[in-house]
Structures are given as C-alpha cells and as structure tokens.
Amino acid sequence: MIIVVPLNLVPDLVEDLEVDGSGAALETDGLKFKLNEFDDHALEEALLIKDSDQAQVLALALDTENIDKVLFTALAKGADRAVKITGADAAASSRALGSVFAEAARQLDADLVLTGVQSVADLEGQLGPAVAAALQAPFIGVVTNITVAGAGVAVRKEYASGITADFEMDLPAVIGVQAARQTPRYAPVSKVRQIQDSATLEELSITPGAGGAQVSISAMAHPERGEGAKNAVGYRRTGAGA
C-alpha cells in the first residue's frame, strides 16, 4: 500500500497577526510558519499504519520557503519518500490545490491519501474533499482511527456530541484525519540533520488545473475589543471555594 500525505505550512498562531495594506490578507513579512497541526496527525496515522502493515509513506508538499525542513523531518520520523511539488502557487485556496495534490497522488500510484481534516489558515476543511473529487475516489473526514481491512481500510469518524461511527472503504480513497491514535512522534534535531546530509528530496512538476468554486475574502480585521466581563448585580458565589 502506498500512502500519500500532503503537508502544508500555516501561520504560527503564537505570533501577532497583522492585516496587510490591502485589508484582505495577512501581512506575511516577518511572519513565522509551521507545519499544520492536523497534517502532522495525518502523517502520524500513516506511520502507524506503516508500523503495523506493509505500507510505504510518501510525504508531499508544495515548493515553498522552509518546506525542505518539514520534508526532511517527515523522513526522520519514518516516511519512506519526500516529494516536493513545483509549478503550483502555495497561496492558492485548498479547493484549487486539490487538483494539484490529486495529480501528484495519481502519478505516485497512491492507494490512500491522508490529509489533515482542516488548516488553521482557512478552516474550510476542503482540501481532502477536493482531492477526492479530482481522483473520483471516496472521502471520509473527521477520522480518528484507521486500520487496514482486507483490500481496504476501516475508519472511525467523529460526529458532534461525542458520537462515532465505523466505516469500511475500498481503495483508492481519501481520508481527512482529525487526530492520530497517538501524539505525533518527535524527530530529534540530530536525526533531522543526519537525514538532510544523507537523503534527497524528490521533485514533481504539476501544472495546476481549474480549481472549481472559490472563496474570496473582501476584508479582514481584528475582533473589536469590548469592555470586558462584569459581575451581575446581586450575584454571590456559594459552595466550595466561595
């Protein structure tokens, strides 16, 4: 089984975010980026499948600044191959990039594509469905458990109020991972550096196709500050700790 995991960089929300001069986008000068948390969980779930079954894990990312370290780190964690996509605009929407990652998955003969369920950069959660639509493959999102089941996979999907449901999917398939079965593993800096000296990142040129429906941002702004919370008149705490 070949498992492809798209990895994306997103703004580090620990940083102060500022709106740029256009008023419709973030100011990126000096902004720090990091691997999308949900993508890290998708990679961990792929590696867990590899640990228990015969599977090959391919880390996939768009050619952007600082992405090499992310791919080398994926190799240090246990990915078998790391592939950098050239020719696509990393700033495009997840819908537009769906066809790019789908074509890459097709050329890499992927049986299973694991995406993060969403990105903190847009919170749309549309990359997985867009990849699945382009591949004409089944998709299930908000998944917290994946196991190999015969010629397919069994998945556990989360719903609201803590409800879960189990499904079986034929391959090829696309899955949006909400959380891996365990905390994503850590790759020591020394191991990442060793991988950087010994491994080679592959490159794959993809010409972007039509992205379908798009979402356009007309304006961005920081939330307005209120006056803060106030105690209600006559309110009195009772019980332990009062």
C-alpha positions, 0 to 999 in steps of 0.5 A, a space after each residue: 500500500 502506498 500512502 500519500 500525505 500532503 503537508 502544508 505550512 500555516 501561520 504560527 498562531 503564537 505570533 501577532 497577526 497583522 492585516 496587510 495594506 490591502 485589508 484582505 490578507 495577512 501581512 506575511 513579512 516577518 511572519 513565522 510558519 509551521 507545519 499544520 497541526 492536523 497534517 502532522 496527525 495525518 502523517 502520524 496515522 500513516 506511520 502507524 499504519 506503516 508500523 503495523 502493515 506493509 505500507 510505504 509513506 510518501 510525504 508531499 508538499 508544495 515548493 515553498 520557503 522552509 518546506 525542505 525542513 518539514 520534508 526532511 523531518 517527515 523522513 526522520 520520523 519514518 516516511 519512506 519518500 519526500 516529494 516536493 511539488 513545483 509549478 503550483 502557487 502555495 497561496 492558492 485556496 485548498 479547493 484549487 490545490 486539490 487538483 494539484 495534490 490529486 495529480 501528484 497522488 495519481 502519478 505516485 500510484 497512491 492507494 490512500 491519501 491522508 490529509 489533515 481534516 482542516 488548516 488553521 489558515 482557512 478552516 474550510 476543511 476542503 482540501 481532502 474533499 477536493 482531492 477526492 473529487 479530482 481522483 473520483 475516489 471516496 472521502 471520509 473526514 473527521 477520522 480518528 482511527 484507521 486500520 487496514 481491512 482486507 483490500 481496504 481500510 476501516 475508519 472511525 469518524 467523529 460526529 458532534 456530541 461525542 458520537 462515532 461511527 465505523 466505516 469500511 472503504 475500498 481503495 483508492 480513497 481519501 481520508 481527512 484525519 482529525 487526530 492520530 491514535 497517538 501524539 505525533 512522534 518527535 524527530 530529534 534535531 540530530 536525526 533531522 540533520 543526519 537525514 538532510 546530509 544523507 537523503 534527497 528530496 524528490 521533485 514533481 512538476 504539476 501544472 495546476 488545473 481549474 480549481 472549481 468554486 472559490 472563496 474570496 475574502 473582501 476584508 479582514 480585521 481584528 475582533 473589536 475589543 469590548 469592555 470586558 466581563 462584569 459581575 451581575 448585580 446581586 450575584 454571590 458565589 456559594 459552595 466550595 471555594 466561595 
